[in-house]
Amino acid sequence: MAIATPSNQVRWLQVWSLASVQGAISLTWIAYGLYLPKFIAEVFAYPVEQAQQFAAILLVIEGAIGIIVEPLFGSLSDRWQRWYSSRMPMIVAGTIAATAIFIGLPSLVIFGGANDFTRLLLPSLAVLWAIAMSTFRSPVICLLASFAGATQLPLAGSVLTLVGGFVASIRPLATKFILSLGAPATFAIASIALLAGVAGLRSAMAHIPKQLNPSSDQSLTTISRFWLNLAIVMFVGATIGLGIRLLMGEVVPRTIRTDLISFTGLSFEILLGSALITQALLALITGQISKLIDNKRLMIFSLGGIVAGLILLSLGYGAIASILIILLILFCLSAVNNGMIAFALTMVPSSLGGLTIGMFFGGLSGAIAIFGYLVPQSSIITTPNVILLNAIVFLSAGIAIALGKKITNNSEPV
């Protein structure tokens, strides 16, 4: 499948600018996730547990809406690209809207007080913010195709994995610090980071030659020709999203609690944060490997490595073995994270880049949100069963990628 950038070079300034936007998006979601239960508890006068349950329901609703909104606005950005040769106006507008709503959340709680109007407006504003965030994520991420050639996309993706991993480590390592800042300061910092990231990306985009934009003849591409490709992309997004949620939300934390805290003497937060940082750093190594191996093949091998690691982890060889197995799993996971955007972009022509990224993120966010509500820290699901489910999910992702590889190999170049 065709990619917008014809060369095999990587435009690192633009890639790092894109990674800064992705990192800022993650930072806003971390702030939102930490403070939403507190906002609900204050406005509705709920106990902590009930507020957390309400927040979880809102996240499910937002994830379900994302299944529709992400592909919709990804597709709209493709049309905007064809009409105006740029996705940036749409990205900037979505960012400004999302930032305004984001700042409005703590403002509503502080100045609105606990009354019926605020109780109605708070969840509505929270869902509206999630929708606004979904309007520009796919248009932003699909720009990666303009910053790297087809064979270099996973290498460029390693920068996104690196930044994303470090930002994700903030939650276990700095939750107390973030909460000590207070909602106004936290939301202001996250908003400034997002606006600054998009401003930097817009500036970096000025250095992209016009000929790297999709050509006008690609506007004739019909979605119906690639419905199976898009369905596979969405399924892969859902299985990878669910797999990562199981792995980093259940399997690794349970292993840390049962095997590693007593062995290392370190706190759970430090160990989990270290795992996230390690996975981010390993992306630099797997990014270099991706230059030597076809991305889809590397993802299939890496998913197989994760499944093998999970099977070994279930056998319970002890703390040292668990550390080594987790390192193997994190190494393979970094390769998967590096390649997932490249996988989506190479499943369709570049004129459908926004749509395919939207399909991927729609599946990913929907699976994470729904699973996060149905099976969070369930005592019913034992650790061996969680590991088995995790292995099945990752195996399903590998099979779907193999099918996608077969389909694209048999397709005529677009």
RAJOQUI-V151088 format. One record per helix or strand of 2 or more residues. SS is the DSSP state (H for helix, E for strand). FROM is the first residue (numbers start at 1). LEN is the number of residues. If there is no record, write none. Layout:
ss:from:len
SS:FROM:LEN
SS:FROM:LEN
This chain:
ss:from:len
H:12:33
H:48:37
H:88:25
H:116:26
H:144:4
H:150:32
H:183:23
H:210:3
H:216:5
H:223:42
H:268:22
H:295:20
H:319:27
H:350:25
H:383:28
